[in-house]
Amino acid sequence: MTHSTFSSCRSAAVGAQLAEKGPLVDGYGRVLDYLRISVTDRCNLRCRYCMTEEGVPPLPHEAILSYEEIAQVARAAARRGVKKLRITGGEPLVRREIETLVRMLAAIEGIIDLAMTTNGILLERLASALAAAGLRRVNVSVDTVDPRRFAEITRGGDIRKLFAGIDAARSAGLHPVKLNCVATEYSTPSDLAGVKAYAASEKLDVRFIRQMHLPSGAFSAVEGGGGGDCPRCNRLRLSSDGLLRPCLFSDLGFSVRELGAEEALRRATAGKPRAGTRCTSHPMHRIGG
């Protein structure tokens, strides 16, 4: 091997090494700086558009990532330029001592935004502890503000707990509190109009999300938010069972337990599609919406 050839090979190796430490950039030039983390597949509601009345068989405990495993993935992602984390479920607040994970994630260097999506039912009890642990803001699911309709859509949910949770989040300094309203076949015009009026009266931001259907690939851009805009997508998703997924509407997933966090991040970034197609391998409650 000549000196020039050796130098070229060395330069290429150094370049590849630097690329491994640089930002996560997919094959279409999108910088991936946002990681959504599903911490559980369980939920304390049975919303009609999400699951059956009896619920779904939960994953075994050993299949769910531990808090330390989740934090390890988040630290690896932060080293590659991820700046925003969002905790999702299922319903994340049903996971025991969730504030412990919040504290671990908030301490990661480079993370500038730590948020959570929740149905709000347990938020009254936990909002102060979450804020003290380092959570910055929450999105709360509100599909109607009518008590009877709320109980009907959620199969028994108490809307008073939802409103109390929103109030507690605001009092704890979780700002801004945003509302997520899913428009489904069960929605009525008065449901959507009521949520919009409530948001306006309480000076809360609201996002209207059309119901997604993973197997058929049915999705659309979120009104009032950034979801569903494929050309601008900057997200990766970590499912509760440890798969790094490049797209909600894709069957691709890379196990952080089998590959290690760094390699799973690399493969998920490389596998991110230009646009979502469909997902038949995982239900929404396990991936985290």
N, C-alpha and C positions, 0 to 999 in steps of 0.2 A: 504494500500500500504506500503510495506516495504521500509526501507531507501535505500537499494540497488536498488530496483525497481525504486524508485523516482529519485535516482542519474542517473540511466541508461536513464530514460525518459528525464531528464534535459539535459544530455549530448547529446542525440539525437536531442533535440530541439535546443541546442546551435549550434550543427554541421549543422543543416538545415539552421539556421539563418546565419551562416558564409558562407554557400554555396550560399545563396541568394546574398551575397555581393561580392562573388568571381568572377573569370572570367566566361565568357559564354562558356561552354563546352558542345557540343552536345553529343548525344548517341553513337557516333562513335569516341569520343576522340578528335575531332577537336576543337581547340580554335577559337572562333569567335571574331575577333578584328577589323573588317572592316565593316562599314555601308555605303551603297550607298543610297543617298537621292534624290528621284525624287521630284522636286519642282513645276512642272506643266505638264499637258498633251498636252500643245499647242506647236506649232512649226511654224517657219516662212519659212520653206521649205516644199515641197511636194514630197519627194524622192519616186521614183517608188516602191522600195522594202519595204517601210514603211507604206504608206497610199495612198488613192485614190486621184485623182486630186483635188476634191472638199474638201478634208480634212475629218476629222471625227468630229462628234458632241462633243464639249468640255464639260467637267464636269461643273456643276454650280459652281459659285464662292464660295458659302458656303460649298461645299464639299471638297475644297482644304484646306490643312492644312495651318494655318498662320505661319509666321516666328517664333513667340514665341512658338507655338506648336511643330514645328520642332526642335527648340533649346532645348525644354524640353526633347524630346525623345533623342536627341544627348547627353545631359548632363547625363541622366539616363544610356545610353549606355556606356559613358566614365567611369562612376562609376563602371561598370561591366567589365572594361578592354578594351573597344573598343578604339583603338588608331588612326585609319585612317577613314576619312570621304571623300566621293566623292559626289559632287552635279551633278545631271543629270536632264533630262527632260523626254519627250518632249525636247524642247530647253530651257535650264535654263535661258539664257540671255534675253528671252522675258518677264520674270517675272519682274515686276517693282521693282526698287531699290534692285536688287539682292545683291548688295554690303552690304546692311544692314544685310542680313542673313549671308553673309561671315564673317562680323565683329563679329556677335554673336557666330558663330561656332568656329572662331579662338581663341576666349577668353576662351573656355572651357578647364579646367585643364585636362591634360592627353592626349589631341589630339596632335599628333606629325606630322600628314600629312593631309593637307586639299587641295583637288584637285577638278577639274571640267572637265566634258566632254561636249563639245560644237561643233556646226557646224561652229563656227568661224565667221559667217556673221556679228555679232554685236561686235566682240571682239576689233576691232580697236578703237571704241569709249569707251569701258568699261575696257580695260586691265589695265590701270594705276590705276583706282579706285579699281578694284578687288585686285590688288597687294597691294595697300595701306591698304585695309581692312583686309588683312591676307591670301589671297589665295596664295598657294605656286606653283602650277603647273597646266597645262591644257593638256588634250587630245583633239585634233581637228580632226573631221571627214573629211577625204580626200579620195574620191573614184575614182577620176581621176584628172589629172592636165591639161587636154585638155578643153579649155573654152567651145567649142561646146558640148562636151560630158557631161561636168558638168551641163550646162543648161538643157540638155536632161534628165539626171538622176534625177536632183532635181526639174524639171519642172519650170525652169526660174531663177535659182540661178546664181548670178554673181561671177565668180571665182576670180575676182579682189578683191572683199571684203574679200574673204577667205584668200588670200595671204596677204592682208593688216592686217588682224587680227592676223595671225601668226607672222608677223613682229612686230606688236605692243606688242604681248605677250612676245616676246623675249626682246624687248627694256624695257619692264616694269619689267623684272627680274623674270618672271614666268618660272621657270626652273626645270626639262626639259620640253620642248614642245614635246609632242609625237603625232604621227599621227595614227589615226584609219582608216583602209581601209577595207570596207566590200566587200567581193567577193560574187556577186549575179548572178542571171541569166542574169542580164543586163550588167555585167562586160565583158570586152574584155581583151585578153592578153596584149594589148597595154595600157589599163587603169592601170592594176596592175604593169606592167613594168615601166610605167611613174611615178607612185607614188613612187616606189622603187628608181628610179633614182633621183627624186626630193629630197627624204629624204637623200640620200647619198650626194648629192651636197650641201644641206643645213645643213648637220651634225645633222639630226633629227632622233630620233628613230621612227620606224614604226611597227605597229601591224597589221597583216592580219587576219581578222575575217570572217569566213564563215557565210553566212546568216543563221540566226536561224529561226526556225518555231515552235512557242510555242505549237499550238494545236497538232502537230504530234510528238513533242519531238525531232526534228532534231537539233542537235548542235554538235560542236566538239571543241577540245582544240584550243585556240587562238595561232597563230604563233607569237612569240615575246612577249607574255603576259601570265598572269596566269589564264585567264578565261577558263571555260569549263573543268577544271581539278578537277573533283568531289572529289577524295580522299584527295585533299589538300585544298578544298574550305574553306575559312575563312569568308564568307560574309553573312550578312543579308541585306535585302532591305526594305526601307520605301517608299511606293508608295505615289503619290501626294494626294491621297484621304485618307491617314492615315492608311494604312494596313502595318503591319510588316510582311514581307514575308520571309520564311526561304530559299526559292530557287526560281530562275527565272522560272524553269520548274516544278512548283507545283501549285496547286490551293489553297493551304493553305495560309491564311492571317489572321492577328489578329489586330483588331481595337485598336489603341492607344487611341482613344476618348472614346470608350466603356469600355475598360479594364484598362486604365492607362498605362503609358509607361513601368513601371517595370514588370507588369504582361504580357503585350504583348511581351516584350523581353523574358521572361521566357518561354512562350508558343511557340514562334517562334524558340527558341533554341531547345526546346524539340521536336519540330516537324520537324526539319531539316532532310531530307531523306539522305540515304547513297549516292544516285545519283539522278539526275534529271530525271523526266519522261515526263510530258507534262503539259501545262497550258491552260485551256480553259476559264478561268474566267476573265482574264485581258489581254488587248493588250499591246504590248511592250512599246508603247509611254507613257502609264500610269504608268507602273512599273518602267521604267528606266533601260536601258540595262546594 
